Every structure is written in structure tokens, then in C-alpha cells.
Amino acid sequence: MRSPHALWAAVPVLAFLSTPYLPFVNGPHLWLGIPSVLCWCLIWTAGTTATLALVDRLSPGAADEDDAEDIEVTGDAKDGAAV
């Protein structure tokens, strides 16, 4: 079952897909000296990175899998060194 935190990943996707339909973005405007569409996409590119980091951090199984891999690797290294 998927985590409800994974729904956060839909926010940047919806922002990117709605870009051509938003009049305050898709027009002859300048934001911070660059076209508004470019600035909008730059903001949501950074937002996508932040959102995926948040989903990864809040995912309940991610830490358990990493710990299990570390134990397996450490166990293999000790067994191999002792032989």
C-alpha cells in the first residue's frame, strides 16, 4: 500500500501541467527579470526536488531497508574476513 505522503509528489506535477492554462504565468510578464514561464518552471523544479526529499524522508520503510542492507554488507564482510 502506498504511503499518503506520496501524494505530495503530485503537487509539482500538477503545477507543471497547469502552466499553459494559468494566465498569471503564461503571459508577457517578467518575474525577477526573466519570463514568467521560465521562472515558474525553475521554482517548481526546485519544488520537485524538495517534495521528493520530503516523501523519501517521511516514507516509513526507507530507513528499515537501508539498515537491513548495511547489516547484510557488514555481515558478509566479517564472514569473508574470518575465512
Backbone torsions as a table, in degrees:
resi	resn	phi	psi	omega
1	MET	NA	138.6	-177.9
2	ARG	-78.6	148.7	178.5
3	SER	-74.2	144.5	176.8
4	PRO	-66.1	-17.6	177.7
5	HIS	-69.1	-21.3	179.8
6	ALA	-68.1	-18.1	176.2
7	LEU	-65.4	-23.5	176.3
8	TRP	-60.9	-28.6	-179.2
9	ALA	-68.5	-18.1	179.2
10	ALA	-76.8	-20.6	-177.1
11	VAL	-62.6	-52.1	178.9
12	PRO	-65.5	-32.9	178.4
13	VAL	-63.2	-45.4	178.3
14	LEU	-64.6	-35.8	177.9
15	ALA	-65.0	-43.5	178.1
16	PHE	-65.5	-43.6	-177.9
17	LEU	-69.5	-26.3	-179.5
18	SER	-87.6	-3.6	-176.3
19	THR	-52.6	-48.9	-177.7
20	PRO	-69.1	-16.3	-175.2
21	TYR	-98.5	-5.6	-179.4
22	LEU	-93.4	116.5	-175.4
23	PRO	-67.5	-29.0	179.6
24	PHE	-75.8	-14.0	177.2
25	VAL	-100.4	-48.2	-174.8
26	ASN	-90.6	78.4	179.3
27	GLY	-163.4	178.8	-178.3
28	PRO	-83.1	60.7	-177.8
29	HIS	-113.4	153.5	172.7
30	LEU	-115.7	129.8	172.8
31	TRP	-118.2	124.9	179.8
32	LEU	55.3	29.2	177.0
33	GLY	84.1	3.7	178.2
34	ILE	-125.4	158.8	179.7
35	PRO	-55.7	144.5	-174.6
36	SER	-60.9	-35.3	179.8
37	VAL	-65.3	-41.2	178.9
38	LEU	-65.9	-43.6	178.7
39	CYS	-63.6	-41.4	177.8
40	TRP	-59.0	-45.3	-179.5
41	CYS	-68.8	-36.3	176.9
42	LEU	-65.3	-41.7	178.8
43	ILE	-62.7	-44.4	-177.4
44	TRP	-77.5	-19.9	171.8
45	THR	-67.5	-45.0	175.0
46	ALA	-65.3	-36.5	177.5
47	GLY	-65.0	-34.9	177.2
48	THR	-64.4	-43.5	178.4
49	THR	-62.1	-45.2	179.3
50	ALA	-64.6	-39.8	-179.8
51	THR	-66.3	-43.9	179.3
52	LEU	-66.7	-34.6	174.9
53	ALA	-65.5	-39.5	177.9
54	LEU	-64.5	-45.2	178.9
55	VAL	-62.4	-41.8	178.9
56	ASP	-64.8	-40.0	-178.9
57	ARG	-68.5	-38.1	-176.6
58	LEU	-87.6	-6.1	179.6
59	SER	-67.7	124.4	-174.5
60	PRO	-70.4	-28.5	-175.4
61	GLY	-91.8	-8.7	-174.1
62	ALA	-67.5	-43.6	-178.1
63	ALA	-69.0	-37.1	-179.7
64	ASP	-65.5	-39.8	179.5
65	GLU	-66.8	-40.2	178.9
66	ASP	-64.5	-41.7	179.4
67	ASP	-65.1	-39.3	-179.8
68	ALA	-65.3	-39.6	178.0
69	GLU	-65.8	-39.9	179.2
70	ASP	-63.9	-39.2	179.9
71	ILE	-67.1	-41.7	179.8
72	GLU	-64.1	-44.4	-179.0
73	VAL	-65.8	-43.4	179.8
74	THR	-64.7	-41.3	179.0
75	GLY	-64.0	-42.3	178.5
76	ASP	-63.9	-40.2	-177.4
77	ALA	-66.9	-39.7	179.7
78	LYS	-68.3	-41.0	179.7
79	ASP	-64.3	-42.1	-179.1
80	GLY	-67.5	-35.3	-178.8
81	ALA	-72.6	-32.7	-177.2
82	ALA	-76.2	-23.2	-176.1
83	VAL	-79.6	NA	NA
